[in-house]
Amino acid sequence: MNGLAKTSPDLRPLARRVAFLTGAGSGIGRAGALALAQAGAHVHVTDRDGTRAADTATAIREAGGSAASQTLDVTDDAAVAAAVAAVGDDHGRLDILHSHAGVQIQGTLEEVTARDMDLSWALNVRSHFVAARAAVDRMRRQGGGSIIITASNSGVQFDREMIAYATTKHAAVAMTRQMAADYARFNIRINALCPGFVDTPFNAGFEVQMGGRQALERYVATAIPMGRWGEVREIAEAIVFLASDASSFMTGHALVIDGGESI
């Protein structure tokens, strides 16, 4: 014996991988960040609210994971591109992009303003385009990667009185599929995450549109076949799946997790 203790390999599915996240300060984004870190990834957490991003990163480190954070407004194209590039340069690689930030604006054609539609497009489509565009060069040079675009089950069905949200979420799914077709030959997998109703503050638009919290609760109980809200944990597990080699033959897919609502 040489007196040196044998070290066990890190068998976590995302060990030594680097992830860049937007909108990860709360809700599904935060849960996804925690889950990716638990699976072994170094997670770079960004959010428009820098305090929330820092809190997520702190929670990861306190649990024994690796994380950094920064304030990032995803409507600032140059800032997004620079942040993605900096993480790739600092770590020598970028394996995972989860572009999650978005907005939910309720209303019909006559209720939604052109400014509302522009904001929906900027956050729900353009920001994903900019982040993905910044990530693919690094991923192509290193031989692959996984890009996850958060859309919604509203991207595979149509909601009443949600023209801005449904339109932009359908566009996000279409864009994801187009990017997947273009970059599959580089071993870059690009998939859309399509959650249904998960009980987070992001549902404020649907709550208004349906006439209050009680009406939304009734909808969840009666219109969703499973009769309940989704949990952030359930969506976070799907994020890890899409980021890992467990989904290595999956690209261009809209992964719907909605308790059967869109059936």
C-alpha angles and dihedrals in degrees: 000000000000094000094244118126114238114244121217118230116249102254096183108127095240100036113152093006124128122223131192117200135187125199091018099137097094146002119008092353093057093045090051092050092052092047094048090050092048088053089057106265126133102237125208104201120203132177137157085245102064093192091059091047090052091048091054092049091048091051089052093051093045088055090054098263133123121251146146129189144203141175111257133174105203091204087069101085096191093048092050093048092047093048094050092047092048093054091049091049095045094051100029091237145044115209104167135034118185106185101191111149115116147139136235117213117176128209147087128269090276095044100047115077125218087249090055090051091048091052091048090051093046094053104030099042117006096049090054090049092051094046094046092046089054093049104046099070092057092043093049092050093050094046104258149336145183125259119191119193117194110225120149140238080264083074092066099037138028125255123206116253094001103106098149095044098044093043095051095042091053087050091051091054092048092048091049092053093048092050090047091054092049098047105034090097088063092054090250109140117203120188137167122234109214113187123181124207111340115169102249132121088262088083093070092108093053090045091056093043092052095046105259143325096297092053090050091050090052090050092052091048096048110025099044110075092218088052098223147078120270117245124235087235090062092053092044091056089054090051090055090048093053092045095049137068088258085086095039094133095045124097135143090026128141102215105206116200106174111123090257097301094134095049 
